[in-house]
Amino acid sequence: MDVRISKHNRLSVFELDALREAFKRSVRENNVTEIKWAEHAELFVKRMIRKESRAIRG
C-alpha cells in the first residue's frame, strides 16, 4: 500500500481511511493482540514512511 503525502504534508480523509484499513489488515494478518497494537502501529507507520520515501526518490 502506498500512501502519498500531499505537498502540504497532510493526508486526505480518503488516504487516512486507506491507512487505517491497511493497519487493521496488518493486525489481522500478523495476529497482533490488542495489547501490542501501539508497538505494531509504530512499526507500521515507520514502514509506510520508508515506502513513501523510496517511492519519492525513484
Number of C-alpha atoms within 10 A of each C-alpha: 9 13 15 18 13 9 7 6 8 11 15 12 9 9 15 13 12 15 19 12 12 15 17 15 12 15 18 11 9 10 10 14 10 9 8 11 15 10 10 18 15 10 12 18 13 12 12 16 16 12 15 16 12 10 12 9 6 5
